[in-house]
Amino acid sequence: MVTMSVWSCIAVISLALTTTYAFQSTTTVRQSRTPTSTSLHGIMEAVESLAAEAADTWSIQATPFLEPADASKIEEKFQDRGDVLCLRVFGGRRLSPEQSDNNTVKPGEGRRSRFVIAHADLGMDAMTAEEEYCTVVRCENVNVASSNTFPNALASIGVHLDNVGDIVIEDSNTVCFVVTPEVTKQCLRLLSKELVGTGVSLSVVDSHEFMPHGEMQEMKLSRVLERQMERKKLDAGYVQFG
């Protein structure tokens, strides 16, 4: 299992728009702006930087979770690389969606995904990458209709949406969601306090279990929480370049 211990950040400069982006590696976790506010050009540059680092240092790097349109472009660009493996993972043993330009997701498909980038000779495979870089959490006994949305609830406990994959409503009282392993304990310990329900419980789903199909919650924060998350990043020492 890969472990993370040191926090830092990187900057990506794209034309007239300067943004920062979030990445994690075998020794560091870099986290800043959400992917939805970053240009595709900036994302491509940042992933290329991770690929170069993986190739040069024989290491394993990982991106944040991305929307399907951006992820498909990255997958297309890196699929023929010989120096690194670029493995797209969704969590919950799911496949890439047939259509990446809309929100249509069929049973067995995922929407948001991240990339695990490894030196080609390290022998990383897609199943191992998913097990080590995606965790599925099941939330039971939650009143979905009365609770805050899960993106808002996760942000309220300090989990940035970079670290969150798909959020699937299985039924009116059960929700499954994908997160990076680094924030799993935080979710298990704190998330129930932000939700409505009697006996709300959270548990990690076995890595060999398939993610249920259901309605996916939109990955969107309230404006108040967006501002709060930006302030927290600045207080934590994130640097905005430009």
LOVO-939858 format. One record per residue (C-alpha): residue in three letters; x, y, z. Coordinates in steps of 0.1 Angstrom, whole numbers, always signed. Layout:
# residues N
R; type; X; Y; Z
R; ALA; X; Y; Z
...
***
This chain:
# residues 242
R; type; X; Y; Z
R; MET; +0; +0; +0
R; VAL; +13; +34; -9
R; THR; +14; +59; +19
R; MET; +14; +97; +19
R; SER; +31; +120; +44
R; VAL; +42; +154; +32
R; TRP; +20; +182; +20
R; SER; +29; +207; -7
R; CYS; +15; +223; -39
R; ILE; +24; +229; -75
R; ALA; +14; +257; -99
R; VAL; +2; +254; -134
R; ILE; +3; +285; -157
R; SER; -20; +284; -187
R; LEU; -20; +313; -212
R; ALA; -36; +343; -195
R; LEU; -53; +321; -169
R; THR; -31; +311; -140
R; THR; -44; +282; -118
R; THR; -31; +257; -93
R; TYR; -39; +220; -94
R; ALA; -39; +190; -71
R; PHE; -17; +160; -72
R; GLN; -4; +132; -50
R; SER; +26; +109; -53
R; THR; +42; +81; -34
R; THR; +58; +106; -10
R; THR; +38; +138; -13
R; VAL; +2; +150; -16
R; ARG; -3; +182; -35
R; GLN; -37; +198; -33
R; SER; -52; +231; -44
R; ARG; -79; +242; -68
R; THR; -106; +219; -80
R; PRO; -103; +204; -115
R; THR; -135; +220; -127
R; SER; -119; +255; -125
R; THR; -88; +244; -143
R; SER; -84; +246; -181
R; LEU; -79; +214; -200
R; HIS; -45; +228; -212
R; GLY; -34; +233; -176
R; ILE; -46; +198; -167
R; MET; -26; +183; -196
R; GLU; +5; +202; -186
R; ALA; +2; +191; -150
R; VAL; -4; +154; -159
R; GLU; +26; +156; -183
R; SER; +47; +168; -154
R; LEU; +36; +139; -132
R; ALA; +44; +115; -160
R; ALA; +79; +129; -164
R; GLU; +84; +126; -127
R; ALA; +72; +90; -126
R; ALA; +95; +81; -155
R; ASP; +126; +99; -141
R; THR; +122; +87; -105
R; TRP; +107; +53; -110
R; SER; +78; +64; -88
R; ILE; +40; +62; -88
R; GLN; +19; +94; -91
R; ALA; -18; +101; -90
R; THR; -41; +128; -102
R; PRO; -72; +141; -84
R; PHE; -106; +129; -96
R; LEU; -116; +144; -129
R; GLU; -147; +149; -149
R; PRO; -152; +124; -178
R; ALA; -145; +148; -206
R; ASP; -111; +158; -193
R; ALA; -103; +123; -183
R; SER; -110; +110; -217
R; LYS; -87; +135; -233
R; ILE; -59; +125; -209
R; GLU; -65; +88; -216
R; GLU; -63; +94; -253
R; LYS; -31; +113; -251
R; PHE; -12; +89; -228
R; GLN; -24; +55; -240
R; ASP; +6; +50; -263
R; ARG; +33; +61; -239
R; GLY; +61; +36; -235
R; ASP; +79; +51; -205
R; VAL; +49; +52; -181
R; LEU; +16; +35; -175
R; CYS; -14; +58; -172
R; LEU; -42; +38; -155
R; ARG; -76; +53; -153
R; VAL; -95; +42; -122
R; PHE; -131; +49; -109
R; GLY; -134; +29; -77
R; GLY; -160; +1; -73
R; ARG; -147; -21; -101
R; ARG; -164; +1; -128
R; LEU; -156; +8; -164
R; SER; -152; +39; -185
R; PRO; -185; +54; -197
R; GLU; -193; +49; -234
R; GLN; -202; +86; -237
R; SER; -178; +112; -221
R; ASP; -196; +143; -232
R; ASN; -227; +141; -210
R; ASN; -240; +127; -177
R; THR; -253; +94; -191
R; VAL; -238; +66; -171
R; LYS; -250; +30; -176
R; PRO; -248; +2; -149
R; GLY; -212; -9; -144
R; GLU; -198; +24; -156
R; GLY; -182; +52; -136
R; ARG; -182; +89; -142
R; ARG; -155; +107; -122
R; SER; -121; +90; -124
R; ARG; -84; +96; -116
R; PHE; -52; +84; -131
R; VAL; -24; +64; -115
R; ILE; +8; +70; -134
R; ALA; +37; +46; -128
R; HIS; +70; +39; -144
R; ALA; +64; +12; -170
R; ASP; +88; -13; -154
R; LEU; +71; -12; -119
R; GLY; +45; -37; -130
R; MET; +14; -17; -118
R; ASP; -19; -30; -131
R; ALA; -54; -15; -132
R; MET; -68; -37; -104
R; THR; -40; -29; -80
R; ALA; -41; +8; -89
R; GLU; -78; +9; -81
R; GLU; -74; -9; -48
R; GLU; -46; +14; -37
R; TYR; -59; +47; -49
R; CYS; -97; +45; -46
R; THR; -118; +37; -15
R; VAL; -156; +31; -17
R; VAL; -175; +41; +14
R; ARG; -211; +31; +21
R; CYS; -233; +53; +42
R; GLU; -264; +37; +56
R; ASN; -295; +49; +76
R; VAL; -292; +84; +61
R; ASN; -323; +104; +52
R; VAL; -311; +114; +18
R; ALA; -341; +137; +11
R; SER; -336; +157; +44
R; SER; -298; +157; +45
R; ASN; -274; +182; +30
R; THR; -260; +171; -3
R; PHE; -229; +148; +1
R; PRO; -205; +173; -17
R; ASN; -216; +200; +8
R; ALA; -213; +175; +37
R; LEU; -179; +164; +27
R; ALA; -167; +199; +22
R; SER; -180; +208; +57
R; ILE; -156; +183; +73
R; GLY; -127; +195; +52
R; VAL; -127; +170; +24
R; HIS; -119; +188; -9
R; LEU; -138; +176; -39
R; ASP; -105; +168; -57
R; ASN; -105; +138; -34
R; VAL; -140; +127; -42
R; GLY; -151; +105; -71
R; ASP; -187; +94; -78
R; ILE; -215; +98; -52
R; VAL; -242; +72; -59
R; ILE; -276; +72; -42
R; GLU; -285; +36; -39
R; ASP; -319; +42; -23
R; SER; -335; +67; +0
R; ASN; -314; +56; +30
R; THR; -281; +44; +14
R; VAL; -254; +62; -4
R; CYS; -220; +49; -17
R; PHE; -192; +73; -27
R; VAL; -156; +70; -38
R; VAL; -127; +89; -21
R; THR; -90; +89; -21
R; PRO; -75; +66; +7
R; GLU; -60; +96; +24
R; VAL; -94; +111; +34
R; THR; -112; +78; +42
R; LYS; -107; +79; +80
R; GLN; -118; +116; +81
R; CYS; -150; +106; +63
R; LEU; -157; +76; +86
R; ARG; -151; +97; +117
R; LEU; -168; +130; +109
R; LEU; -193; +127; +80
R; SER; -222; +113; +100
R; LYS; -223; +145; +120
R; GLU; -232; +164; +89
R; LEU; -261; +141; +78
R; VAL; -297; +136; +89
R; GLY; -308; +101; +100
R; THR; -312; +78; +129
R; GLY; -281; +56; +134
R; VAL; -262; +69; +104
R; SER; -232; +46; +98
R; LEU; -203; +46; +74
R; SER; -181; +17; +64
R; VAL; -155; +8; +38
R; VAL; -167; -14; +10
R; ASP; -145; -44; +2
R; SER; -123; -37; -28
R; HIS; -137; -67; -47
R; GLU; -174; -55; -43
R; PHE; -190; -38; -73
R; MET; -203; -3; -69
R; PRO; -242; -2; -70
R; HIS; -259; +16; -98
R; GLY; -281; +46; -89
R; GLU; -286; +83; -92
R; MET; -253; +103; -90
R; GLN; -252; +135; -71
R; GLU; -238; +165; -89
R; MET; -203; +176; -77
R; LYS; -213; +211; -68
R; LEU; -208; +231; -36
R; SER; -229; +259; -22
R; ARG; -213; +294; -27
R; VAL; -208; +297; +10
R; LEU; -188; +265; +12
R; GLU; -168; +273; -19
R; ARG; -156; +305; -2
R; GLN; -149; +286; +31
R; MET; -128; +260; +12
R; GLU; -108; +287; -5
R; ARG; -101; +304; +28
R; LYS; -90; +271; +44
R; LYS; -66; +265; +15
R; LEU; -50; +299; +20
R; ASP; -48; +294; +57
R; ALA; -31; +261; +52
R; GLY; -4; +277; +31
R; TYR; -14; +271; -5
R; VAL; +3; +295; -29
R; GLN; -15; +311; -58
R; PHE; +10; +319; -85
R; GLY; +5; +347; -111
***
